[in-house]
Amino acid sequence: MAPSFRTLNSTHVLLVGTTEWVYPFSEALKTHTTASIQMVATTDEALSVLDRHSIDCVVSEYALDGRSGLDLLQTIRTETTTLPVILCTASGSEAIASDATSAGVTDYIAVTTPQEEFFDDILTRLTHAVRTSRRTITQRERARQFDAIFHDTQTATWVLGPDGSLRRVNQTAREMIEPDTAAVVGEHFWTLSWWTQSNETQADVRRIVERAIDGDFTQTVITRTFAEGESQAIELSVRPVRDETETIVSIIVEGVDITERVTLERELRESEKLHRVTLNNMTDTVLITDDTGEFTYVCPNVHFIFGYTADEIHDVGTIDHLLGETLFDRDELAADGVLKNIECTATDKAGREHTLLVNVREVSIQDGTLLYSCRDITKRKQREEALAALHKTTRELLYAETKQEISQVIVEDAATVLDLDASAVYLYEADKNVLEPVAYSTGMTRLNGPLPTFHTDSESLVGYSFVEDEARFFDDVHDSDRLKNLATEIRSGAYIPLGEHGVFIAASDIVGQFDAVLQELTDLLAATAEAALDRVTRESRLRKQDRELQQRNSQLTQLNRINEIIREIDQALVQAETRDEIEHAVCDLLTTKNRFSFAWIGITDPTTETVQPRAWAGAEQGYLDSVSFPVGTEEADPAGRTATTQELTKISNVADRLRQEPWRKKALERDYLSVLSVPLAYDEFKYGLLTVYAGTSDAFDERSQAVLAELGETIASATSAVERKNALLTTSNTRLEFEVHDPTFVFARLAHRAECTLTYQGGVQQTANGGYVFVSVTDAAVETVVAAAQELVAIDDVHPISEDDDEAILRLQLSQPFLALDLADHGAVLRHSTADGETATFVIDVPSSVDVRHINQLLIETFEDVELRSKQTFDRTSSRTLYSQFLEQITDRQLEVIQTAYYSGFFESPRERTGEEVAETLGISPPAFYRHVRTVQRKLFSTLFDEIGLPAVATSG
């Protein structure tokens, strides 16, 4: 290919016409160039191609179908003046050539006979036309570009001469200085007022301009500072402009205000610094990879999660080695652009497993296409799992009913909640004032050995936590001076007080195990345990209160029931006339209204040494006939035991010792489930025993026992009262004579000291100052007896009443009750008693309504050596009734006065002692003495005459 035709390569040439030279020219063009050729026949076709395609050159025949090539030229020039158009004709003339030139033809060629030389000429001229057109287009484009640049409102432009002097300046540059630029044209650029603020700036501008003069393109940033303190950053670009001979003809200086960009860059640098600091200190790790998973960026803080440095991460390989190959679905990422909160596990450099939350998004940062944001949620995951386990523990504790059970649940679940296998619970034992280990894991004993009991003080870690109510966490318990077991393998330890209940311990053999999360979980577990212990304590207290309330209600109900029984029994006792009525009434009232199943009263038979029933009521069902009641046998029915001990006997559950005691079987057959037997005793007199059977276990509480025991005394008292009343009314008596050898008897002691004989004369009266009795003295002087009596502690006072040659009467005030009073309380009367210092005799009248054995037992219990000498029965006259009626009408004081007067001889004739003397003995005035005597006499006569009546008085007519 000829070098001169190279310009036509890659051009698009349009051939217009049909003359004989057109086709050969097309072939020549194809032969010598690689131009693209398109052939048309008419003007219209040519214009259509020009509208639809980019054409670099048009070659046209002058004579076309219906129109001329000149018309085509004129039409093209209305659109563009730079497209090369060559007009060729075989019949050309000067006129045509002139018109073509006027129309703007690029070249006009007269066509000769087609030959090789002709086609070379056309190709040469076509090449020149295309080259010229391109150069014109380039120059115009450059001119337009220069004008656009020169008049750019954002860029200051200066045009300098080859020596650096100013030739031209645009409006933007003019606005940068106040002086008129016309005055500085021709001055060297670096001397102009734009750069004279500082020598440094001026030197920089001169340096870059001189480098451009030398032919180098240079660029720099200068800073202009204004008087107001503001500054402006300008980026200067200086380039030389050369002509076709490479000679520098001018220098173009462009200045762009980059103050904002510099500020932004400075802020960006600061932001990047802050970004680096943030990345280095944040816990999230950012990784960027390409599509193959190769790392293009590794966050500086990558060691926080993975333990590797940034350089080591690159050596690990691809992202799959860190996060796994199946982390996410690429199609899903492509559809959404970002995938958030992908949970996965990763192993760090030390082999520890981490739970991560990963966000993946598509990016285009340098060579990276995928950004991974990794957040370590291992602690959070552990906390969530621990809280879930703690929630399970809380549910389990809802069903725990004892402190021991709660402690065991806490220790068992601590391994899951805290991920620690060493834990224990100490509970406070108030009775012993110690903290005792009630639950502990095998891991705790493995690290510490057997857990000791601690005294409740501040000397130990456990005691200190409890006493001070303070939670303590230790990185190493060996740093504490309260550690008692220095050989323990425990290092980290938590001691959390459980309120008033005790202490929870969690431990590990690793130093510094308790971080903030584990401390929080330990506190939560301990708080849960404390709440459960509070609940159990509260419920236990409430149950206890309920039991106590129920017990009190039951006791109150039972008390009301018993009080009702007592009231009814008291009424019955008041109305009863005989002992049998009392006993039957008591048994009936105890068993009526389903109060008790069965009740009976019995007395001890000394002959058979058994208890013999006297009265009963209720569901007896043959029990008294089927069971014997021996006295003095441990296996006996409660009645036999009470008869032996004279104490209350209670059987709470008859079913106990069923095979050891035969009576229990008989009782159970009759549904007797509990039994109470109480003695009937009053003032040392025994009237048998009362035994009550109930149809429930534990029917007799302490209050019931006390009430029924008191009822036994009341029954005995009522029996005694009835017997005394009946003794006054009955005419049948038994006279007993006893001989007593007891030196402690007061009469025996006085007779022994005074060496006399004392005879009881009666007049027993019990007052607030003691008991008064009258005795006669023989065989000794009165003064001797009085002196001896004053020395005895048992005698508070002694008064001589009367004295003659044979005997004297004394009134003794005794400090202790006299036998006659005890006998009177049981219906018996002391008729006579003597004491001579060695022996004392007692003659006692016992009514038939009174059991002689009671009187006999009374003397045996009162004196040491008692012997019954005689026993005889006789009928007493009705005067006894008059005597009792008389005694009921007078007061004790009146009785004392009349007895003293009687034994003093006041009623003898002549009187042995005057009224004044008797009054002095009694310590009253004579008028009071005579008033008492007259009152007693009147009541005596009233009783006598009202009883026997007055005889009728005869009258005469």
Secondary structure in CASP SS format (residue, H / E / C, confidence):
PFRMAT SS
TARGET T0000
AUTHOR 0000-0000-0000
METHOD secondary structure of the structure
MODEL  1
M C 1.00
A C 1.00
P H 1.00
S H 1.00
F H 1.00
R H 1.00
T H 1.00
L H 1.00
N C 1.00
S C 1.00
T C 1.00
H E 1.00
V E 1.00
L E 1.00
L E 1.00
V E 1.00
G C 1.00
T C 1.00
T C 1.00
E C 1.00
W C 1.00
V H 1.00
Y H 1.00
P H 1.00
F H 1.00
S H 1.00
E H 1.00
A H 1.00
L H 1.00
K H 1.00
T H 1.00
H H 1.00
T C 1.00
T C 1.00
A C 1.00
S E 1.00
I E 1.00
Q E 1.00
M E 1.00
V E 1.00
A C 1.00
T C 1.00
T H 1.00
D H 1.00
E H 1.00
A H 1.00
L H 1.00
S H 1.00
V H 1.00
L H 1.00
D H 1.00
R H 1.00
H C 1.00
S C 1.00
I C 1.00
D C 1.00
C E 1.00
V E 1.00
V E 1.00
S E 1.00
E E 1.00
Y C 1.00
A E 1.00
L C 1.00
D C 1.00
G C 1.00
R C 1.00
S E 1.00
G H 1.00
L H 1.00
D H 1.00
L H 1.00
L H 1.00
Q H 1.00
T H 1.00
I H 1.00
R H 1.00
T C 1.00
E C 1.00
T C 1.00
T C 1.00
T C 1.00
L C 1.00
P C 1.00
V E 1.00
I E 1.00
L E 1.00
C E 1.00
T E 1.00
A C 1.00
S C 1.00
G C 1.00
S C 1.00
E H 1.00
A H 1.00
I H 1.00
A H 1.00
S H 1.00
D H 1.00
A H 1.00
T H 1.00
S H 1.00
A C 1.00
G C 1.00
V C 1.00
T C 1.00
D E 1.00
Y E 1.00
I E 1.00
A E 1.00
V C 1.00
T C 1.00
T C 1.00
P C 1.00
Q C 1.00
E H 1.00
E H 1.00
F H 1.00
F H 1.00
D H 1.00
D H 1.00
I H 1.00
L H 1.00
T H 1.00
R H 1.00
L H 1.00
T H 1.00
H H 1.00
A H 1.00
V H 1.00
R H 1.00
T H 1.00
S H 1.00
R H 1.00
R H 1.00
T H 1.00
I H 1.00
T H 1.00
Q H 1.00
R H 1.00
E H 1.00
R H 1.00
A H 1.00
R H 1.00
Q H 1.00
F H 1.00
D H 1.00
A H 1.00
I H 1.00
F H 1.00
H C 1.00
D C 1.00
T C 1.00
Q C 1.00
T E 1.00
A E 1.00
T E 1.00
W E 1.00
V E 1.00
L E 1.00
G C 1.00
P C 1.00
D C 1.00
G C 1.00
S E 1.00
L E 1.00
R E 1.00
R E 1.00
V E 1.00
N C 1.00
Q H 1.00
T H 1.00
A H 1.00
R H 1.00
E C 1.00
M C 1.00
I C 1.00
E C 1.00
P C 1.00
D C 1.00
T H 1.00
A H 1.00
A H 1.00
V C 1.00
V C 1.00
G C 1.00
E C 1.00
H E 1.00
F H 1.00
W H 1.00
T H 1.00
L C 1.00
S H 1.00
W H 1.00
W H 1.00
T C 1.00
Q C 1.00
S C 1.00
N H 1.00
E H 1.00
T H 1.00
Q H 1.00
A H 1.00
D H 1.00
V H 1.00
R H 1.00
R H 1.00
I H 1.00
V H 1.00
E H 1.00
R H 1.00
A H 1.00
I H 1.00
D C 1.00
G C 1.00
D C 1.00
F C 1.00
T E 1.00
Q E 1.00
T E 1.00
V E 1.00
I E 1.00
T E 1.00
R E 1.00
T E 1.00
F C 1.00
A C 1.00
E C 1.00
G C 1.00
E C 1.00
S E 1.00
Q E 1.00
A E 1.00
I E 1.00
E E 1.00
L E 1.00
S E 1.00
V E 1.00
R E 1.00
P E 1.00
V E 1.00
R E 1.00
D C 1.00
E C 1.00
T C 1.00
E C 1.00
T C 1.00
I E 1.00
V E 1.00
S E 1.00
I E 1.00
I E 1.00
V E 1.00
E E 1.00
G E 1.00
V E 1.00
D E 1.00
I C 1.00
T H 1.00
E H 1.00
R H 1.00
V H 1.00
T H 1.00
L H 1.00
E H 1.00
R H 1.00
E H 1.00
L H 1.00
R H 1.00
E H 1.00
S H 1.00
E H 1.00
K H 1.00
L H 1.00
H H 1.00
R H 1.00
V H 1.00
T H 1.00
L H 1.00
N H 1.00
N H 1.00
M C 1.00
T C 1.00
D C 1.00
T E 1.00
V E 1.00
L E 1.00
I E 1.00
T E 1.00
D C 1.00
D C 1.00
T C 1.00
G C 1.00
E C 1.00
F E 1.00
T E 1.00
Y E 1.00
V E 1.00
C C 1.00
P H 1.00
N H 1.00
V H 1.00
H H 1.00
F H 1.00
I H 1.00
F H 1.00
G C 1.00
Y C 1.00
T C 1.00
A H 1.00
D H 1.00
E H 1.00
I H 1.00
H H 1.00
D H 1.00
V H 1.00
G C 1.00
T C 1.00
I H 1.00
D H 1.00
H H 1.00
L H 1.00
L H 1.00
G C 1.00
E C 1.00
T C 1.00
L C 1.00
F C 1.00
D C 1.00
R H 1.00
D H 1.00
E H 1.00
L H 1.00
A H 1.00
A H 1.00
D H 1.00
G C 1.00
V E 1.00
L E 1.00
K E 1.00
N E 1.00
I E 1.00
E E 1.00
C E 1.00
T E 1.00
A E 1.00
T E 1.00
D C 1.00
K C 1.00
A C 1.00
G C 1.00
R C 1.00
E E 1.00
H E 1.00
T E 1.00
L E 1.00
L E 1.00
V E 1.00
N E 1.00
V E 1.00
R E 1.00
E E 1.00
V E 1.00
S E 1.00
I E 1.00
Q C 1.00
D C 1.00
G E 1.00
T E 1.00
L E 1.00
L E 1.00
Y E 1.00
S E 1.00
C E 1.00
R E 1.00
D E 1.00
I C 1.00
T H 1.00
K H 1.00
R H 1.00
K H 1.00
Q H 1.00
R H 1.00
E H 1.00
E H 1.00
A H 1.00
L H 1.00
A H 1.00
A H 1.00
L H 1.00
H H 1.00
K H 1.00
T H 1.00
T H 1.00
R H 1.00
E H 1.00
L H 1.00
L H 1.00
Y C 1.00
A C 1.00
E C 1.00
T C 1.00
K H 1.00
Q H 1.00
E H 1.00
I H 1.00
S H 1.00
Q H 1.00
V H 1.00
I H 1.00
V H 1.00
E H 1.00
D H 1.00
A H 1.00
A H 1.00
T H 1.00
V H 1.00
L H 1.00
D C 1.00
L C 1.00
D C 1.00
A E 1.00
S E 1.00
A E 1.00
V E 1.00
Y E 1.00
L E 1.00
Y E 1.00
E E 1.00
A C 1.00
D C 1.00
K C 1.00
N C 1.00
V E 1.00
L E 1.00
E E 1.00
P E 1.00
V E 1.00
A E 1.00
Y E 1.00
S C 1.00
T H 1.00
G H 1.00
M H 1.00
T H 1.00
R H 1.00
L H 1.00
N H 1.00
G C 1.00
P C 1.00
L C 1.00
P C 1.00
T C 1.00
F E 1.00
H E 1.00
T C 1.00
D C 1.00
S C 1.00
E C 1.00
S C 1.00
L H 1.00
V H 1.00
G H 1.00
Y H 1.00
S H 1.00
F H 1.00
V H 1.00
E H 1.00
D C 1.00
E C 1.00
A C 1.00
R E 1.00
F E 1.00
F E 1.00
D C 1.00
D C 1.00
V H 1.00
H H 1.00
D H 1.00
S C 1.00
D C 1.00
R C 1.00
L C 1.00
K C 1.00
N C 1.00
L C 1.00
A C 1.00
T C 1.00
E C 1.00
I C 1.00
R C 1.00
S E 1.00
G E 1.00
A E 1.00
Y E 1.00
I E 1.00
P E 1.00
L C 1.00
G C 1.00
E C 1.00
H C 1.00
G E 1.00
V E 1.00
F E 1.00
I E 1.00
A E 1.00
A E 1.00
S E 1.00
D C 1.00
I C 1.00
V C 1.00
G C 1.00
Q C 1.00
F C 1.00
D C 1.00
A H 1.00
V H 1.00
L H 1.00
Q H 1.00
E H 1.00
L H 1.00
T H 1.00
D H 1.00
L H 1.00
L H 1.00
A H 1.00
A H 1.00
T H 1.00
A H 1.00
E H 1.00
A H 1.00
A H 1.00
L H 1.00
D H 1.00
R H 1.00
V H 1.00
T H 1.00
R H 1.00
E H 1.00
S H 1.00
R H 1.00
L H 1.00
R H 1.00
K H 1.00
Q H 1.00
D H 1.00
R H 1.00
E H 1.00
L H 1.00
Q H 1.00
Q H 1.00
R H 1.00
N H 1.00
S H 1.00
Q H 1.00
L H 1.00
T H 1.00
Q H 1.00
L H 1.00
N H 1.00
R H 1.00
I H 1.00
N H 1.00
E H 1.00
I H 1.00
I H 1.00
R H 1.00
E H 1.00
I H 1.00
D H 1.00
Q H 1.00
A H 1.00
L H 1.00
V H 1.00
Q H 1.00
A C 1.00
E C 1.00
T C 1.00
R H 1.00
D H 1.00
E H 1.00
I H 1.00
E H 1.00
H H 1.00
A H 1.00
V H 1.00
C H 1.00
D H 1.00
L H 1.00
L H 1.00
T H 1.00
T H 1.00
K H 1.00
N H 1.00
R C 1.00
F C 1.00
S C 1.00
F E 1.00
A E 1.00
W E 1.00
I E 1.00
G E 1.00
I E 1.00
T E 1.00
D E 1.00
P C 1.00
T C 1.00
T C 1.00
E C 1.00
T E 1.00
V E 1.00
Q E 1.00
P E 1.00
R E 1.00
A E 1.00
W E 1.00
A E 1.00
G E 1.00
A C 1.00
E C 1.00
Q C 1.00
G C 1.00
Y H 1.00
L H 1.00
D H 1.00
S H 1.00
V C 1.00
S C 1.00
F C 1.00
P E 1.00
V C 1.00
G C 1.00
T C 1.00
E C 1.00
E C 1.00
A C 1.00
D C 1.00
P H 1.00
A H 1.00
G H 1.00
R H 1.00
T H 1.00
A H 1.00
T H 1.00
T H 1.00
Q C 1.00
E C 1.00
L C 1.00
T E 1.00
K E 1.00
I E 1.00
S C 1.00
N C 1.00
V C 1.00
A C 1.00
D C 1.00
R C 1.00
L C 1.00
R C 1.00
Q C 1.00
E C 1.00
P H 1.00
W H 1.00
R H 1.00
K H 1.00
K H 1.00
A H 1.00
L H 1.00
E H 1.00
R C 1.00
D C 1.00
Y C 1.00
L C 1.00
S E 1.00
V E 1.00
L E 1.00
S E 1.00
V E 1.00
P E 1.00
L E 1.00
A E 1.00
Y E 1.00
D C 1.00
E C 1.00
F E 1.00
K E 1.00
Y E 1.00
G E 1.00
L E 1.00
L E 1.00
T E 1.00
V E 1.00
Y E 1.00
A E 1.00
G C 1.00
T C 1.00
S C 1.00
D C 1.00
A C 1.00
F C 1.00
D C 1.00
E H 1.00
R H 1.00
S H 1.00
Q H 1.00
A H 1.00
V H 1.00
L H 1.00
A H 1.00
E H 1.00
L H 1.00
G H 1.00
E H 1.00
T H 1.00
I H 1.00
A H 1.00
S H 1.00
A H 1.00
T H 1.00
S H 1.00
A H 1.00
V H 1.00
E H 1.00
R H 1.00
K H 1.00
N H 1.00
A H 1.00
L H 1.00
L H 1.00
T C 1.00
T C 1.00
S E 1.00
N E 1.00
T E 1.00
R E 1.00
L E 1.00
E E 1.00
F E 1.00
E E 1.00
V E 1.00
H C 1.00
D C 1.00
P C 1.00
T C 1.00
F C 1.00
V H 1.00
F H 1.00
A H 1.00
R H 1.00
L H 1.00
A H 1.00
H H 1.00
R H 1.00
A H 1.00
E C 1.00
C C 1.00
T E 1.00
L E 1.00
T E 1.00
Y E 1.00
Q E 1.00
G E 1.00
G E 1.00
V E 1.00
Q E 1.00
Q E 1.00
T E 1.00
A C 1.00
N C 1.00
G E 1.00
G E 1.00
Y E 1.00
V E 1.00
F E 1.00
V E 1.00
S E 1.00
V E 1.00
T E 1.00
D C 1.00
A C 1.00
A C 1.00
V H 1.00
E H 1.00
T H 1.00
V H 1.00
V H 1.00
A H 1.00
A H 1.00
A H 1.00
Q H 1.00
E H 1.00
L C 1.00
V C 1.00
A C 1.00
I E 1.00
D E 1.00
D E 1.00
V E 1.00
H E 1.00
P E 1.00
I E 1.00
S E 1.00
E E 1.00
D C 1.00
D C 1.00
D C 1.00
E C 1.00
A E 1.00
I E 1.00
L E 1.00
R E 1.00
L E 1.00
Q E 1.00
L E 1.00
S C 1.00
Q C 1.00
P C 1.00
F C 1.00
L H 1.00
A H 1.00
L H 1.00
D H 1.00
L H 1.00
A H 1.00
D H 1.00
H C 1.00
G C 1.00
A C 1.00
V E 1.00
L E 1.00
R E 1.00
H E 1.00
S E 1.00
T E 1.00
A E 1.00
D C 1.00
G C 1.00
E C 1.00
T C 1.00
A E 1.00
T E 1.00
F E 1.00
V E 1.00
I E 1.00
D E 1.00
V E 1.00
P E 1.00
S C 1.00
S C 1.00
V C 1.00
D C 1.00
V H 1.00
R H 1.00
H H 1.00
I H 1.00
N H 1.00
Q H 1.00
L H 1.00
L H 1.00
I H 1.00
E H 1.00
T H 1.00
F C 1.00
E C 1.00
D C 1.00
V E 1.00
E E 1.00
L E 1.00
R E 1.00
S E 1.00
K E 1.00
Q E 1.00
T E 1.00
F E 1.00
D E 1.00
R C 1.00
T C 1.00
S C 1.00
S H 1.00
R H 1.00
T H 1.00
L H 1.00
Y H 1.00
S H 1.00
Q H 1.00
F H 1.00
L H 1.00
E H 1.00
Q H 1.00
I C 1.00
T C 1.00
D H 1.00
R H 1.00
Q H 1.00
L H 1.00
E H 1.00
V H 1.00
I H 1.00
Q H 1.00
T H 1.00
A H 1.00
Y H 1.00
Y H 1.00
S C 1.00
G C 1.00
F C 1.00
F C 1.00
E C 1.00
S C 1.00
P C 1.00
R C 1.00
E C 1.00
R C 1.00
T C 1.00
G H 1.00
E H 1.00
E H 1.00
V H 1.00
A H 1.00
E H 1.00
T H 1.00
L H 1.00
G C 1.00
I C 1.00
S C 1.00
P H 1.00
P H 1.00
A H 1.00
F H 1.00
Y H 1.00
R H 1.00
H H 1.00
V H 1.00
R H 1.00
T H 1.00
V H 1.00
Q H 1.00
R H 1.00
K H 1.00
L H 1.00
F H 1.00
S H 1.00
T H 1.00
L H 1.00
F H 1.00
D H 1.00
E H 1.00
I H 1.00
G C 1.00
L C 1.00
P C 1.00
A C 1.00
V C 1.00
A C 1.00
T C 1.00
S C 1.00
G C 1.00
END
